[in-house]
Amino acid sequence: MSDLFDLEGRVAVVTGGGRGIGRAIAVELANAGAAVVPSARSTDEIEAVAADIEAAGGDAVAVPADVTDPDAVGDVIDRAAAEFGGVDVVVNNAGFNPDDALGRPEDVETESLDRVLDVNLNGAYEVTHAAADHLHESDGGSVINVASVGGLVGLPRQHPYVASKHGLVGLTKSMSLDWAPEVRVNAVAPGYVSTELTDDLEGNERLRQSIIDRTPLERFAEPEEIAGPVVFLASEASSYVTGSVLAADGGWTAR
Ligand SMILES: NC(=O)c1ccc[n+]([C@@H]2O[C@H](COP(=O)([O-])OP(=O)(O)OC[C@H]3O[C@@H](n4cnc5c(N)ncnc54)[C@H](O)[C@@H]3O)[C@@H](O)[C@H]2O)c1
């Protein structure tokens, strides 16, 4: 790998790092040389990820936290700094799209909207906010928010998720201005990726086919295909990139 993508000496916190896209991001950041702190609500999954990274010769420590719990989030950042000497990269990947937040606006309760915003948007803010001092002390601080095509265009019957991801894109752009030139803030906007989040979609043949038909690359992504863009945004290879949203969507938003 070119030195441009080398993350040796960097410390990366990855929320939702126990499975799916977050797991792939944690592993690929470690493969690029970063010490990684995978975090999620479930301890088992993140400990397995940390063990895999260490077995491959990397450095990792799993620290559980719900991103809506400021104390727990503070512990993640403190632990990362104590174990590895700082925090250079924050990947806000934790997110969800629960069944009670799916449907027409008149059928979704306000509480469902609140919960989705709380995790997908406020949670990302909480983690970034907690890491602010370390990111500014770093000589290459980088925040990467995992948004969605739903952060760029509307999608029917999931307005809470779409609102949260549009909010995350807004947060990305605004924070990139406030934190330049010291810290870069970018987002990745995945299209449809094969993970537990999309199990139901992929299990519904009609829906699965309609997504494939709508996607120029004619398939769902694998989680590793979102990790590559994140490694790029974490590294020197993207040193002049801030405030941007990198669509990794198989061409979905090019139509
Ligand atoms: N799968 C897709 O098609 C797709 C497309 C676009 C964007 N995304 C986004 O990518 C991210 C990862 O999605 P995925 O498909 O890997 O989902 P996933 O359900 O497989 O994994 C989500 C991870 O987030 C964690 N998480 C959820 N709520 C949390 C909370 N409150 N606190 C801490 N951790 C929490 C879970 O424990 C899990 O580790 C999400 O932000 C999602 O919105 C996914």
The ligand as an SDF file (V2000), in Angstrom:
LIG
                    3D

 44 48  0  0  0  0  0  0  0  0999 V2000
  -26.4560   -1.4180    5.4900 N   0  0  0  0  0  0  0  0  0  0  0  0
  -26.7710   -0.4300    4.6650 C   0  0  0  0  0  0  0  0  0  0  0  0
  -27.3120   -0.6640    3.5870 O   0  0  0  0  0  0  0  0  0  0  0  0
  -26.4630    1.0010    5.0120 C   0  0  0  0  0  0  0  0  0  0  0  0
  -26.6360    1.9630    4.0070 C   0  0  0  0  0  0  0  0  0  0  0  0
  -26.3490    3.2870    4.2990 C   0  0  0  0  0  0  0  0  0  0  0  0
  -25.8930    3.6500    5.5450 C   0  0  0  0  0  0  0  0  0  0  0  0
  -25.7420    2.6930    6.5040 N   0  0  0  0  0  0  0  0  0  0  0  0
  -25.2760    3.1330    7.8100 C   0  0  0  0  0  0  0  0  0  0  0  0
  -24.0980    2.4420    8.1530 O   0  0  0  0  0  0  0  0  0  0  0  0
  -24.0080    2.3240    9.5680 C   0  0  0  0  0  0  0  0  0  0  0  0
  -23.7690    0.8780    9.9430 C   0  0  0  0  0  0  0  0  0  0  0  0
  -24.8580    0.1200    9.4710 O   0  0  0  0  0  0  0  0  0  0  0  0
  -24.8340   -1.4830    9.3330 P   0  0  0  0  0  0  0  0  0  0  0  0
  -25.5740   -1.7800    8.0820 O   0  0  0  0  0  0  0  0  0  0  0  0
  -23.4660   -2.0060    9.5060 O   0  0  0  0  0  0  0  0  0  0  0  0
  -25.7920   -1.8420   10.5640 O   0  0  0  0  0  0  0  0  0  0  0  0
  -25.7200   -2.9970   11.6640 P   0  0  0  0  0  0  0  0  0  0  0  0
  -27.0870   -3.0040   12.2630 O   0  0  0  0  0  0  0  0  0  0  0  0
  -25.1730   -4.2590   11.0990 O   0  0  0  0  0  0  0  0  0  0  0  0
  -24.6570   -2.4100   12.7120 O   0  0  0  0  0  0  0  0  0  0  0  0
  -24.9400   -1.2520   13.4320 C   0  0  0  0  0  0  0  0  0  0  0  0
  -23.9620   -1.1370   14.5640 C   0  0  0  0  0  0  0  0  0  0  0  0
  -24.2940    0.0460   15.2990 O   0  0  0  0  0  0  0  0  0  0  0  0
  -24.4020   -0.2860   16.6700 C   0  0  0  0  0  0  0  0  0  0  0  0
  -25.3590    0.5870   17.3240 N   0  0  0  0  0  0  0  0  0  0  0  0
  -26.6670    0.7720   17.0290 C   0  0  0  0  0  0  0  0  0  0  0  0
  -27.2210    1.6280   17.9090 N   0  0  0  0  0  0  0  0  0  0  0  0
  -26.2300    1.9900   18.7590 C   0  0  0  0  0  0  0  0  0  0  0  0
  -26.1690    2.8500   19.8890 C   0  0  0  0  0  0  0  0  0  0  0  0
  -27.2430    3.4970   20.3380 N   0  0  0  0  0  0  0  0  0  0  0  0
  -24.9820    2.9950   20.5200 N   0  0  0  0  0  0  0  0  0  0  0  0
  -23.8880    2.3380   20.1000 C   0  0  0  0  0  0  0  0  0  0  0  0
  -23.8820    1.5040   19.0500 N   0  0  0  0  0  0  0  0  0  0  0  0
  -25.0490    1.3320   18.3950 C   0  0  0  0  0  0  0  0  0  0  0  0
  -24.8400   -1.7340   16.7040 C   0  0  0  0  0  0  0  0  0  0  0  0
  -24.5230   -2.3200   17.9430 O   0  0  0  0  0  0  0  0  0  0  0  0
  -24.0220   -2.3020   15.5480 C   0  0  0  0  0  0  0  0  0  0  0  0
  -22.7180   -2.6080   15.9700 O   0  0  0  0  0  0  0  0  0  0  0  0
  -25.3150    2.9020   10.1280 C   0  0  0  0  0  0  0  0  0  0  0  0
  -25.1090    4.2340   10.5250 O   0  0  0  0  0  0  0  0  0  0  0  0
  -26.2440    2.8510    8.9440 C   0  0  0  0  0  0  0  0  0  0  0  0
  -27.2590    3.8280    9.0280 O   0  0  0  0  0  0  0  0  0  0  0  0
  -26.0080    1.3740    6.2720 C   0  0  0  0  0  0  0  0  0  0  0  0
  1  2  1  0
  2  3  2  0
  2  4  1  0
  4  5  1  0
  4 44  2  0
  5  6  2  0
  6  7  1  0
  7  8  2  0
  8  9  1  0
  8 44  1  0
  9 10  1  0
  9 42  1  0
 10 11  1  0
 11 12  1  0
 11 40  1  0
 12 13  1  0
 13 14  1  0
 14 15  2  0
 14 16  1  0
 14 17  1  0
 17 18  1  0
 18 19  2  0
 18 20  1  0
 18 21  1  0
 21 22  1  0
 22 23  1  0
 23 24  1  0
 23 38  1  0
 24 25  1  0
 25 26  1  0
 25 36  1  0
 26 27  1  0
 26 35  1  0
 27 28  2  0
 28 29  1  0
 29 30  1  0
 29 35  2  0
 30 31  1  0
 30 32  2  0
 32 33  1  0
 33 34  2  0
 34 35  1  0
 36 37  1  0
 36 38  1  0
 38 39  1  0
 40 41  1  0
 40 42  1  0
 42 43  1  0
M  CHG  2   8   1  16  -1
M  END
$$$$
